[in-house]
Amino acid sequence: MILLNLLPHREAARKKRREQFYAAIALAALVGLGIAVLAYGWLQAAIAGQQSNNGILDTEIKALDQKIKDIKGLQTQIEALQARQRAVEDVQSDRNQSVHLLAELVRQLPPGVLLTRLVQSEQTISISGSAQTNDQVSELLRNLGGRSPWFSKPELIETAAATISLSAKDQRPVFNFSMRATLTRTAEPITPPAAPASGVAPLASPPASKSPL
């Protein structure tokens, strides 16, 4: 006996395929949604971690800024202390400066030269005196310029010939001069000589001698 299927099997197959297609689409959508949720959660966790790191960095930066301010304050204090130390050292040096100045002049003064005037204005020394010859004036300039640690940049202002009267019949030539030099601070003390050949004193009559002054 022959059996005939009169049901719409083609329509049923199409419906079944349609349902499978919709189910696959729904499953794909669910999988995609799950992946999107996981990606979003991962991104949010990464952002939160980076924000936490940024917060830590901001805190460290603020702490470093405060340390930098403290260091700058310390540097300012150190510079102020160094300035005070230099000022104290300068004052201490200036206390003995006059002694060293006179002692050094005695050392560098050539024989036959007498100083009549000595004036200090800050670090500039003005010197006036008399010498027997112009060569002695030049020697004093050389001594102050190259042989003395206390003087620098000596400069001759003027020199003029003059005469001194030892008696009514005895007049001798001298050379009056004036010069200036810069006083230099030095840490090396200078010991005054025991028996100076000449010194800082008013012009006086030299001892009798057969040679002219």
N, CA, C and O of each residue as an XYZ file, in Angstrom:
852
protein
N       0.868     -1.185      0.000
C       0.000      0.000      0.000
C       0.898      1.225      0.000
O       1.876      1.292      0.744
N       0.564      2.175     -0.825
C       1.354      3.398     -0.990
C       0.799      4.459     -0.035
O      -0.400      4.733      0.010
N       1.805      5.087      0.786
C       1.422      6.150      1.730
C       1.820      7.501      1.152
O       2.940      7.645      0.663
N       0.972      8.455      1.190
C       1.223      9.791      0.668
C       1.208     10.782      1.826
O       0.284     10.803      2.640
N       2.262     11.606      1.878
C       2.370     12.653      2.924
C       1.769     13.920      2.349
O       2.341     14.561      1.468
N       0.645     14.251      2.849
C      -0.044     15.431      2.356
C       0.269     16.688      3.177
O      -0.247     17.764      2.874
N       1.111     16.563      4.214
C       1.461     17.724      5.052
C       2.434     18.647      4.297
O       3.175     18.184      3.430
N       2.436     19.943      4.622
C       3.365     20.903      3.936
C       4.788     20.764      4.481
O       5.222     21.613      5.259
N       5.515     19.734      4.102
C       6.835     19.431      4.672
C       7.865     20.491      4.263
O       8.807     20.773      5.004
N       7.677     21.061      3.099
C       8.638     22.086      2.688
C       8.508     23.326      3.582
O       9.503     23.933      3.976
N       7.278     23.678      3.885
C       7.063     24.833      4.775
C       7.607     24.558      6.159
O       8.179     25.435      6.807
N       7.420     23.316      6.606
C       7.943     22.947      7.928
C       9.472     22.988      7.933
O      10.063     23.403      8.930
N      10.122     22.573      6.855
C      11.589     22.607      6.784
C      12.098     24.045      6.778
O      13.082     24.382      7.436
N      11.399     24.878      6.016
C      11.801     26.284      5.985
C      11.669     26.923      7.359
O      12.534     27.687      7.789
N      10.547     26.594      8.060
C      10.339     27.138      9.399
C      11.428     26.682     10.351
O      11.937     27.449     11.169
N      11.772     25.397     10.218
C      12.817     24.872     11.088
C      14.143     25.556     10.821
O      14.850     25.905     11.767
N      14.506     25.762      9.544
C      15.753     26.448      9.202
C      15.732     27.899      9.691
O      16.746     28.433     10.140
N      14.531     28.534      9.593
C      14.395     29.912     10.056
C      14.643     29.982     11.559
O      15.341     30.869     12.051
N      14.050     29.018     12.280
C      14.234     29.010     13.727
C      15.702     28.765     14.085
O      16.222     29.391     15.009
N      16.365     27.877     13.375
C      17.792     27.640     13.631
C      18.619     28.894     13.340
O      19.570     29.202     14.059
N      18.245     29.611     12.278
C      18.976     30.843     11.921
C      18.803     31.896     13.001
O      19.755     32.562     13.409
N      17.546     32.030     13.457
C      17.301     33.014     14.519
C      18.037     32.631     15.805
O      18.558     33.491     16.516
N      18.070     31.367     16.083
C      18.772     30.896     17.290
C      20.281     31.172     17.165
O      20.930     31.571     18.132
N      20.827     30.950     15.953
C      22.262     31.225     15.747
C      22.540     32.713     15.894
O      23.553     33.115     16.466
N      21.619     33.531     15.365
C      21.801     34.983     15.491
C      21.761     35.408     16.961
O      22.569     36.216     17.419
N      20.789     34.835     17.684
C      20.660     35.180     19.107
C      21.897     34.744     19.879
O      22.408     35.470     20.732
N      22.370     33.531     19.555
C      23.578     33.046     20.233
C      24.775     33.920     19.915
O      25.569     34.243     20.799
N      24.906     34.306     18.647
C      26.019     35.184     18.265
C      25.910     36.536     18.966
O      26.905     37.110     19.410
N      24.653     37.037     19.055
C      24.468     38.318     19.745
C      24.840     38.198     21.209
O      25.474     39.091     21.771
N      24.438     37.076     21.840
C      24.785     36.870     23.245
C      26.298     36.765     23.432
O      26.865     37.337     24.363
N      26.937     36.022     22.528
C      28.397     35.891     22.621
C      29.068     37.250     22.431
O      29.986     37.616     23.164
N      28.580     37.998     21.412
C      29.154     39.338     21.197
C      28.936     40.261     22.378
O      29.820     41.024     22.767
N      27.703     40.172     22.958
C      27.418     41.002     24.126
C      28.315     40.631     25.308
O      28.819     41.482     26.040
N      28.488     39.303     25.456
C      29.380     38.868     26.543
C      30.806     39.373     26.342
O      31.453     39.844     27.277
N      31.281     39.264     25.100
C      32.636     39.755     24.805
C      32.729     41.253     25.039
O      33.717     41.738     25.590
N      31.688     42.001     24.618
C      31.679     43.445     24.821
C      31.687     43.792     26.309
O      32.385     44.706     26.748
N      30.875     43.022     27.092
C      30.847     43.273     28.539
C      32.202     42.999     29.153
O      32.690     43.774     29.975
N      32.818     41.876     28.745
C      34.147     41.554     29.280
C      35.179     42.608     28.884
O      36.008     43.012     29.700
N      35.123     43.055     27.611
C      36.066     44.081     27.159
C      35.846     45.385     27.914
O      36.796     46.061     28.308
N      34.569     45.726     28.108
C      34.259     46.962     28.841
C      34.769     46.876     30.281
O      35.360     47.819     30.806
N      34.523     45.722     30.902
C      35.013     45.541     32.274
C      36.528     45.617     32.345
O      37.091     46.200     33.272
N      37.193     45.010     31.336
C      38.666     45.067     31.334
C      39.161     46.500     31.151
O      40.091     46.947     31.823
N      38.514     47.208     30.221
C      38.908     48.598     30.003
C      38.671     49.445     31.248
O      39.501     50.280     31.608
N      37.502     49.218     31.921
C      37.227     49.974     33.137
C      38.248     49.656     34.225
O      38.682     50.543     34.960
N      38.627     48.382     34.319
C      39.646     48.013     35.312
C      40.991     48.649     34.971
O      41.702     49.117     35.860
N      41.341     48.668     33.673
C      42.606     49.292     33.265
C      42.584     50.787     33.542
O      43.570     51.355     34.010
N      41.434     51.430     33.247
C      41.317     52.867     33.502
C      41.422     53.158     34.995
O      42.095     54.101     35.412
N      40.737     52.324     35.801
C      40.805     52.518     37.249
C      42.231     52.330     37.761
O      42.699     53.083     38.615
N      42.919     51.312     37.227
C      44.311     51.100     37.634
C      45.201     52.265     37.237
O      46.055     52.694     38.013
N      45.000     52.785     36.011
C      45.803     53.920     35.569
C      45.494     55.170     36.390
O      46.393     55.940     36.729
N      44.202     55.364     36.708
C      43.844     56.499     37.550
C      44.467     56.370     38.939
O      44.916     57.352     39.531
N      44.483     55.140     39.441
C      45.145     54.927     40.737
C      46.631     55.239     40.642
O      47.202     55.876     41.527
N      47.257     54.779     39.545
C      48.679     55.094     39.355
C      48.893     56.603     39.203
O      49.859     57.160     39.724
N      47.961     57.260     38.472
C      48.074     58.712     38.330
C      47.936     59.410     39.677
O      48.635     60.385     39.955
N      47.026     58.901     40.514
C      46.891     59.483     41.845
C      48.158     59.322     42.663
O      48.580     60.243     43.362
N      48.763     58.139     42.572
C      50.031     57.912     43.291
C      51.113     58.838     42.761
O      51.880     59.420     43.529
N      51.169     58.971     41.423
C      52.163     59.862     40.823
C      51.932     61.314     41.240
O      52.883     62.037     41.536
N      50.664     61.741     41.261
C      50.365     63.108     41.697
C      50.812     63.330     43.132
O      51.369     64.377     43.464
N      50.562     62.335     43.984
C      50.993     62.454     45.383
C      52.510     62.551     45.481
O      53.040     63.369     46.231
N      53.212     61.699     44.707
C      54.671     61.732     44.729
C      55.205     63.041     44.170
O      56.183     63.590     44.677
N      54.552     63.540     43.114
C      54.986     64.813     42.518
C      54.816     65.953     43.513
O      55.690     66.811     43.637
N      53.677     65.961     44.230
C      53.474     66.991     45.238
C      54.524     66.890     46.349
O      55.041     67.896     46.835
N      54.822     65.642     46.737
C      55.853     65.465     47.769
C      57.206     65.947     47.268
O      57.953     66.583     48.011
N      57.534     65.643     45.989
C      58.803     66.095     45.421
C      58.838     67.614     45.291
O      59.868     68.244     45.532
N      57.691     68.200     44.904
C      57.633     69.672     44.833
C      57.900     70.294     46.194
O      58.606     71.297     46.299
N      57.333     69.695     47.233
C      57.576     70.210     48.576
C      59.040     70.055     48.970
O      59.623     70.938     49.598
N      59.634     68.899     48.587
C      61.054     68.692     48.880
C      61.917     69.695     48.122
O      62.905     70.206     48.650
N      61.525     69.973     46.858
C      62.283     70.950     46.071
C      62.208     72.321     46.721
O      63.206     73.039     46.792
N      60.991     72.692     47.206
C      60.856     73.966     47.902
C      61.723     73.988     49.154
O      62.369     74.991     49.459
N      61.730     72.859     49.881
C      62.569     72.793     51.086
C      64.040     72.915     50.731
O      64.806     73.587     51.423
N      64.439     72.240     49.615
C      65.841     72.314     49.195
C      66.203     73.736     48.792
O      67.284     74.225     49.121
N      65.287     74.405     48.072
C      65.556     75.793     47.693
C      65.679     76.673     48.934
O      66.522     77.567     49.001
N      64.812     76.396     49.922
C      64.926     77.153     51.169
C      66.252     76.896     51.863
O      66.875     77.814     52.396
N      66.683     75.619     51.851
C      67.978     75.292     52.444
C      69.119     75.954     51.676
O      70.072     76.456     52.271
N      69.009     75.947     50.342
C      70.045     76.605     49.546
C      70.107     78.095     49.852
O      71.188     78.677     49.943
N      68.934     78.705     50.009
C      68.920     80.131     50.363
C      69.568     80.353     51.718
O      70.333     81.301     51.900
N      69.262     79.477     52.673
C      69.876     79.599     53.995
C      71.379     79.378     53.920
O      72.154     80.073     54.577
N      71.790     78.384     53.097
C      73.225     78.114     52.960
C      73.932     79.314     52.348
O      75.002     79.715     52.806
N      73.317     79.896     51.290
C      73.932     81.071     50.676
C      74.006     82.240     51.657
O      74.989     82.980     51.683
N      72.945     82.397     52.471
C      72.981     83.467     53.469
C      74.068     83.216     54.500
O      74.773     84.140     54.907
N      74.206     81.943     54.928
C      75.259     81.614     55.889
C      76.643     81.814     55.274
O      77.564     82.297     55.934
N      76.778     81.432     53.989
C      78.068     81.637     53.324
C      78.383     83.121     53.204
O      79.527     83.538     53.388
N      77.355     83.924     52.893
C      77.585     85.372     52.821
C      77.991     85.925     54.180
O      78.886     86.766     54.270
N      77.332     85.452     55.240
C      77.715     85.897     56.581
C      79.127     85.450     56.926
O      79.894     86.188     57.545
N      79.464     84.203     56.508
C      80.814     83.711     56.777
C      81.856     84.556     56.049
O      82.892     84.906     56.614
N      81.559     84.887     54.756
C      82.494     85.728     54.018
C      82.623     87.102     54.665
O      83.713     87.667     54.753
N      81.467     87.632     55.122
C      81.523     88.941     55.776
C      82.364     88.879     57.046
O      83.163     89.776     57.315
N      82.177     87.805     57.831
C      82.978     87.659     59.057
C      84.455     87.501     58.723
O      85.319     88.071     59.388
N      84.737     86.702     57.662
C      86.137     86.522     57.266
C      86.741     87.840     56.789
O      87.895     88.149     57.085
N      85.934     88.623     56.033
C      86.441     89.922     55.577
C      86.705     90.848     56.751
O      87.712     91.555     56.789
N      85.776     90.835     57.720
C      85.984     91.683     58.900
C      87.220     91.240     59.657
O      88.025     92.062     60.097
N      87.364     89.902     59.808
C      88.537     89.385     60.504
C      89.813     89.749     59.760
O      90.827     90.091     60.368
N      89.746     89.670     58.417
C      90.915     90.035     57.621
C      91.206     91.524     57.727
O      92.362     91.937     57.813
N      90.133     92.335     57.720
C      90.332     93.783     57.783
C      90.870     94.240     59.137
O      91.483     95.303     59.235
N      90.643     93.444     60.176
C      91.134     93.843     61.495
C      92.658     93.941     61.500
O      93.229     94.832     62.129
N      93.303     93.024     60.800
C      94.767     93.014     60.755
C      95.312     93.615     59.465
O      96.517     93.582     59.215
N      94.414     94.165     58.646
C      94.847     94.651     57.340
C      95.835     95.806     57.459
O      96.811     95.873     56.712
N      95.578     96.717     58.401
C      96.475     97.866     58.542
C      97.873     97.419     58.941
O      98.870     97.946     58.448
N      97.934     96.435     59.847
C      99.243     95.932     60.274
C      99.969     95.299     59.103
O     101.150     95.565     58.879
N      99.258     94.456     58.351
C      99.879     93.815     57.191
C     100.267     94.850     56.135
O     101.307     94.725     55.488
N      99.425     95.870     55.965
C      99.705     96.915     54.981
C     101.010     97.627     55.303
O     101.866     97.779     54.432
N     101.169     98.064     56.548
C     102.401     98.773     56.931
C     103.609     97.853     56.865
O     104.683     98.249     56.413
N     103.418     96.606     57.324
C     104.542     95.668     57.284
C     104.981     95.387     55.852
O     106.176     95.302     55.566
N     104.001     95.242     54.948
C     104.346     94.967     53.549
C     105.002     96.172     52.893
O     105.914     96.013     52.081
N     104.554     97.368     53.231
C     105.201     98.561     52.695
C     106.651     98.649     53.152
O     107.533     99.026     52.381
N     106.887     98.301     54.406
C     108.261     98.313     54.909
C     109.115     97.311     54.140
O     110.277     97.582     53.835
N     108.537     96.158     53.830
C     109.290     95.125     53.104
C     109.623     95.570     51.679
O     110.728     95.334     51.192
N     108.659     96.214     51.016
C     108.821     96.545     49.607
C     109.446     97.914     49.371
O     109.739     98.260     48.227
N     109.656     98.697     50.420
C     110.182    100.048     50.253
C     111.681     99.998     49.973
O     112.434     99.476     50.796
N     112.135    100.525     48.838
C     113.577    100.515     48.547
C     114.322    101.477     49.485
O     113.729    102.439     49.974
N     115.601    101.229     49.738
C     116.392    102.167     50.534
C     116.448    103.538     49.846
O     116.545    103.631     48.623
N     116.385    104.575     50.642
C     116.425    105.915     50.103
C     115.074    106.503     49.784
O     114.993    107.623     49.280
N     113.989    105.760     50.071
C     112.634    106.240     49.811
C     111.944    106.440     51.152
O     111.957    105.560     52.012
N     111.347    107.600     51.312
C     110.592    107.910     52.522
C     109.156    108.231     52.145
O     108.908    108.951     51.178
N     108.198    107.689     52.918
C     106.784    107.952     52.683
C     106.320    109.056     53.619
O     106.605    109.041     54.816
N     105.610    109.999     53.056
C     105.108    111.125     53.849
C     103.602    111.084     54.033
O     103.069    111.764     54.909
N     102.903    110.292     53.217
C     101.440    110.269     53.321
C     100.925    108.931     52.817
O     101.379    108.413     51.797
N      99.967    108.384     53.555
C      99.376    107.092     53.205
C      97.884    107.165     53.520
O      97.497    107.368     54.670
N      97.041    106.996     52.485
C      95.591    107.100     52.648
C      94.944    105.865     52.025
O      95.273    105.477     50.905
N      94.009    105.250     52.773
C      93.274    104.101     52.267
C      91.810    104.466     52.082
O      91.170    104.974     53.002
N      91.278    104.207     50.886
C      89.865    104.396     50.596
C      89.328    103.081     50.050
O      89.550    102.742     48.888
N      88.619    102.345     50.902
C      88.174    100.990     50.583
C      89.401    100.139     50.250
O      90.228     99.889     51.128
N      89.535     99.690     48.997
C      90.671     98.842     48.644
C      91.728     99.599     47.835
O      92.620     98.978     47.256
N      91.641    100.897     47.790
C      92.614    101.712     47.069
C      93.528    102.409     48.068
O      93.060    103.037     49.017
N      94.833    102.293     47.846
C      95.835    102.905     48.700
C      96.518    104.029     47.930
O      97.050    103.807     46.842
N      96.504    105.234     48.494
C      97.212    106.373     47.910
C      98.482    106.607     48.717
O      98.440    106.718     49.942
N      99.615    106.681     48.015
C     100.921    106.786     48.666
C     101.626    108.022     48.140
O     101.674    108.254     46.932
N     102.164    108.800     49.037
C     102.991    109.951     48.679
C     104.298    109.863     49.447
O     104.341    109.362     50.571
N     105.372    110.360     48.822
C     106.669    110.322     49.488
C     107.738    110.989     48.659
O     107.454    111.692     47.689
N     108.971    110.756     49.059
C     110.129    111.327     48.368
C     111.180    110.247     48.197
O     111.306    109.340     49.019
N     111.933    110.365     47.109
C     113.002    109.418     46.810
C     114.228    110.186     46.349
O     114.145    111.319     45.876
N     115.371    109.527     46.504
C     116.609    110.152     46.069
C     116.703    110.204     44.557
O     117.240    111.157     43.993
N     116.165    109.151     43.885
C     116.233    109.101     42.416
C     114.915    108.579     41.871
O     114.110    107.980     42.584
N     114.724    108.827     40.579
C     113.530    108.270     39.915
C     113.594    106.756     39.831
O     112.553    106.099     39.809
N     114.796    106.186     39.783
C     114.927    104.734     39.730
C     114.350    104.095     40.986
O     113.788    103.001     40.920
N     114.481    104.759     42.120
C     113.918    104.214     43.351
C     112.398    104.239     43.312
O     111.748    103.337     43.840
N     111.831    105.259     42.696
C     110.376    105.298     42.518
C     109.935    104.149     41.618
O     108.944    103.479     41.907
N     110.665    103.919     40.528
C     110.335    102.810     39.626
C     110.470    101.474     40.337
O     109.653    100.577     40.129
N     111.478    101.331     41.162
C     111.666    100.081     41.905
C     110.507     99.841     42.871
O     110.057     98.707     43.035
N     110.029    100.901     43.506
C     108.877    100.752     44.393
C     107.643    100.297     43.612
O     106.888     99.447     44.085
N     107.438    100.851     42.436
C     106.316    100.412     41.594
C     106.437     98.942     41.228
O     105.459     98.196     41.284
N     107.656     98.526     40.850
C     107.856     97.121     40.492
C     107.617     96.216     41.696
O     107.017     95.149     41.560
N     108.071     96.625     42.849
C     107.883     95.804     44.047
C     106.410     95.636     44.388
O     105.959     94.541     44.721
N     105.669     96.730     44.302
C     104.251     96.645     44.633
C     103.468     95.879     43.575
O     102.447     95.264     43.883
N     103.943     95.913     42.322
C     103.197     95.262     41.252
C     103.477     93.794     41.085
O     102.587     93.039     40.695
N     104.709     93.359     41.373
C     105.037     91.973     41.083
C     105.591     91.172     42.224
O     105.698     89.951     42.117
N     105.946     91.808     43.310
C     106.590     91.084     44.402
C     105.776     91.079     45.683
O     106.213     90.506     46.682
N     104.636     91.686     45.683
C     103.842     91.795     46.901
C     102.511     91.083     46.726
O     101.805     91.337     45.750
N     102.145     90.182     47.663
C     100.828     89.552     47.589
C      99.702     90.446     48.080
O      98.528     90.100     47.944
N     100.050     91.596     48.649
C      99.040     92.481     49.225
C      98.672     93.647     48.311
O      97.666     94.319     48.541
N      99.480     93.892     47.272
C      99.227     95.033     46.387
C      99.140     94.555     44.949
O      99.769     93.568     44.570
N      98.357     95.262     44.158
C      98.246     94.966     42.728
C      97.921     96.265     41.995
O      97.410     97.224     42.572
N      98.233     96.256     40.718
C      97.929     97.384     39.819
C      98.453     98.722     40.351
O      97.691     99.684     40.440
N      99.739     98.798     40.706
C     100.259    100.109     41.126
C     100.305    101.074     39.948
O     100.557    100.672     38.812
N     100.061    102.332     40.226
C     100.000    103.353     39.164
C     100.639    104.639     39.685
O     100.252    105.169     40.727
N     101.615    105.119     38.941
C     102.274    106.368     39.297
C     101.394    107.535     38.863
O     101.040    107.653     37.689
N     101.047    108.384     39.806
C     100.216    109.543     39.495
C     101.073    110.712     39.021
O     100.799    111.300     37.975
N     102.116    111.053     39.790
C     103.010    112.135     39.379
C     104.327    112.011     40.128
O     104.408    111.398     41.192
N     105.334    112.600     39.552
C     106.630    112.718     40.198
C     107.205    114.083     39.817
O     107.070    114.527     38.677
N     107.844    114.735     40.776
C     108.354    116.091     40.541
C     109.677    116.263     41.267
O     109.852    115.804     42.396
N     110.607    116.934     40.595
C     111.909    117.204     41.208
C     111.761    118.336     42.219
O     111.001    119.282     42.009
N     112.493    118.221     43.308
C     112.485    119.235     44.363
C     113.852    119.236     45.030
O     114.717    118.429     44.690
N     114.041    120.133     45.969
C     115.301    120.204     46.712
C     114.986    120.306     48.193
O     113.956    120.845     48.599
N     115.901    119.774     48.985
C     115.810    119.928     50.437
C     117.069    120.650     50.905
O     118.154    120.487     50.347
N     116.887    121.431     51.921
C     117.998    122.231     52.455
C     118.495    121.593     53.740
O     117.796    121.569     54.753
N     119.715    121.075     53.681
C     120.343    120.544     54.886
C     120.985    121.658     55.698
O     121.094    121.584     56.922
N     121.406    122.691     54.980
C     121.972    123.885     55.630
C     121.835    125.032     54.640
O     121.279    124.868     53.554
N     122.341    126.176     55.021
C     122.228    127.327     54.129
C     122.977    127.116     52.830
O     122.582    127.654     51.796
N     124.047    126.346     52.864
C     124.852    126.114     51.670
C     124.693    124.706     51.098
O     125.262    124.390     50.054
N     123.927    123.872     51.775
C     123.821    122.467     51.334
C     122.357    122.172     50.943
O     121.505    121.944     51.802
N     122.097    122.184     49.652
C     120.775    121.843     49.126
C     120.913    120.638     48.201
O     121.785    120.595     47.333
N     120.044    119.677     48.405
C     120.164    118.423     47.651
C     118.850    118.105     46.926
O     117.764    118.384     47.433
N     118.970    117.518     45.737
C     117.760    117.226     44.950
C     117.056    115.962     45.470
O     117.705    115.015     45.915
N     115.756    115.969     45.407
C     114.935    114.792     45.686
C     113.808    114.755     44.652
O     113.617    115.695     43.880
N     113.082    113.662     44.659
C     111.948    113.498     43.737
C     110.713    113.176     44.571
O     110.607    112.098     45.157
N     109.796    114.112     44.616
C     108.510    113.870     45.290
C     107.589    113.103     44.341
O     107.519    113.415     43.152
N     106.900    112.122     44.858
C     106.042    111.284     44.009
C     104.733    111.003     44.739
O     104.625    111.133     45.959
N     103.762    110.618     43.949
C     102.487    110.115     44.474
C     102.032    108.981     43.560
O     102.170    109.064     42.340
N     101.495    107.933     44.154
C     101.041    106.760     43.404
C      99.859    106.153     44.140
O      99.558    106.502     45.281
N      99.204    105.238     43.451
C      98.117    104.501     44.088
C      98.202    103.039     43.675
O      98.760    102.704     42.630
N      97.641    102.174     44.514
C      97.641    100.739     44.258
C      96.375    100.141     44.872
O      95.722    100.751     45.718
N      96.055     98.943     44.424
C      94.885     98.234     44.937
C      95.320     97.252     46.001
O      96.256     96.477     45.799
N      94.643     97.284     47.133
C      94.947     96.375     48.233
C      94.198     95.073     48.019
O      92.986     95.066     47.806
N      94.937     93.968     48.078
C      94.362     92.646     47.837
C      94.366     91.858     49.134
O      95.379     91.792     49.832
N      93.213     91.255     49.454
C      93.154     90.422     50.648
C      93.904     89.123     50.381
O      93.801     88.543     49.300
N      94.641     88.685     51.357
C      95.364     87.427     51.249
C      95.347     86.745     52.588
O      95.343     87.386     53.639
N      95.337     85.392     52.529
C      95.307     84.633     53.777
C      96.693     84.409     54.348
O      96.814     83.891     55.458
N      97.744     84.779     53.629
C      99.104     84.545     54.093
C      99.550     85.715     54.961
O      99.638     86.842     54.474
N      99.830     85.471     56.223
C     100.285     86.559     57.074
C     101.687     86.995     56.707
O     102.500     86.197     56.241
N     101.953     88.247     56.917
C     103.260     88.816     56.611
C     103.908     89.239     57.915
O     103.327     90.005     58.683
N     105.113     88.742     58.166
C     105.827     89.064     59.384
C     106.688     90.279     59.145
O     107.511     90.272     58.230
N     106.527     91.339     59.948
C     107.336     92.530     59.748
C     108.807     92.229     59.953
O     109.152     91.450     60.842
N     109.684     92.822     59.159
C     111.114     92.584     59.336
C     111.591     93.167     60.652
O     111.039     94.145     61.157
N     112.631     92.546     61.199
C     113.126     92.951     62.506
C     113.784     94.320     62.459
O     113.597     95.124     63.373
N     114.547     94.599     61.416
C     115.267     95.879     61.325
C     115.049     96.451     59.938
O     115.882     96.219     59.061
N     113.976     97.185     59.690
C     113.703     97.728     58.355
C     114.733     98.764     57.962
O     115.230     99.542     58.776
N     115.032     98.737     56.665
C     116.000     99.703     56.148
C     115.391    101.085     56.052
O     116.099    102.083     56.185
N     114.091    101.161     55.822
C     113.393    102.436     55.768
C     111.972    102.199     56.183
O     111.548    101.045     56.254
N     111.227    103.217     56.457
C     109.881    103.017     56.957
C     108.958    104.131     56.538
O     109.326    105.014     55.763
N     107.758    104.073     57.061
C     106.770    105.106     56.777
C     106.989    106.216     57.780
O     106.650    106.072     58.955
N     107.537    107.292     57.341
C     107.879    108.385     58.249
C     107.952    109.670     57.464
O     108.131    109.625     56.247
N     107.821    110.814     58.107
C     107.970    112.093     57.410
C     109.362    112.241     56.835
O     110.326    111.659     57.333
N     109.450    113.033     55.772
C     110.716    113.275     55.133
C     111.653    113.961     56.108
O     111.307    114.986     56.695
N     112.833    113.400     56.282
C     113.816    113.938     57.223
C     115.146    114.099     56.527
O     115.352    113.599     55.421
N     116.030    114.791     57.177
C     117.350    115.027     56.597
C     118.128    113.733     56.628
O     118.189    113.101     57.683
N     118.733    113.298     55.523
C     119.531    112.072     55.495
C     120.882    112.315     56.154
O     121.313    113.458     56.301
N     121.550    111.229     56.553
C     122.871    111.397     57.157
C     123.880    111.959     56.153
O     123.729    111.816     54.940
N     124.915    112.604     56.704
C     125.934    113.210     55.850
C     126.626    112.152     55.035
O     126.966    111.083     55.542
N     126.834    112.450     53.773
C     127.522    111.514     52.866
C     128.161    112.313     51.762
O     127.695    113.390     51.392
N     129.262    111.752     51.233
C     129.955    112.442     50.158
C     129.198    112.283     48.838
O     129.330    113.118     47.943
N     128.409    111.215     48.716
C     127.669    111.003     47.460
C     126.407    111.838     47.493
O     125.794    111.969     48.553
N     125.998    112.404     46.377
C     124.758    113.194     46.340
C     123.550    112.302     46.546
O     123.588    111.105     46.259
N     122.460    112.909     47.054
C     121.225    112.148     47.290
C     120.590    111.798     45.958
O     119.540    111.157     45.924
